[in-house]
Amino acid sequence: MDCYLSPEQIKEYTVETGVKKAENGLKKSFLLSFMGGMFISLAAIGSLIASCTIDNYSLSSLVAGIVFTAGLIMVVVAGADLFTGNVLIVLAVLQKRITALKMAKNLAITFLGNLAGALFIVFLVQGSGILSNANGILVQKLVLKAAHKIEYPFYQAFILGILCNLLVSLAVWMTYSSKDTGGKVLVCMFPILLFIIGGYEHIVANMYYIPAGVIAAMSGNYTSLSAVSSEILSSLTLAGIVRNFIPVTLGNLVGGLVVGCTYANIYKSKSNVGELVSRIKISA
């Protein structure tokens, strides 16, 4: 028996997975998304901790990328939903297995669940005191990272969002090819590493980084923030969060649709779905 699926089989598997996700109840979809937001947020702060004292840009990006891959690994292996990955439900819509309205409903619930999970980790990390580590460098880097994301003009944040979800959707697509945990871990690492190294914008990661930076800047508990200009600190507002979230969300949506719609058109013929599903357990 083959240990992986062909691209055409991945397409059919993605359709079946999309149907299953779209048919999940409100509670299940929200809780899976809450877990997804937590996993990505834990990976986000972990990658920042691992790279915050590395001055070399390339090396810092590489280290951050390697650590950040833990987020999608937890999502895929433990079971969770991400707004970015769930855009691939579009294949089930194009094959007329579900309606576009069901896809939109799932994405809305997933977005809110991801946000709730991310904010949960924001407040836990804020209360834990770990942002004071590394002689204050960690909280400085967090605030500067959040401010940098807010500074992007709409079109740039939108394009960075597209680039991000081209890679994240491909990572999810590729994990569907493997029938074992090791294979899933391996194939998702490299696209995620590329997205972090490129500095692209992922809405679920931003659900952690930007609110965490805003709260840290407003808390007044970090003397190390005196090294950050007042202009940067003043830019960290609720309006700034919204200014980043809208174009990045739209860009992520477009990136996922490009991947999903393109593969749906490449592999139009239906394989034996019943046989495929019997061989593979569809993940939640």
Salt bridges, closest charged atoms under 4 A:
GLU12 OE2 - LYS11 NZ 3.63
GLU16 OE2 - ARG97 NH1 2.53
GLU23 OE2 - LYS102 NZ 2.82
ASP81 OD1 - LYS21 NZ 2.46
GLU201 OE2 - LYS149 NZ 2.85
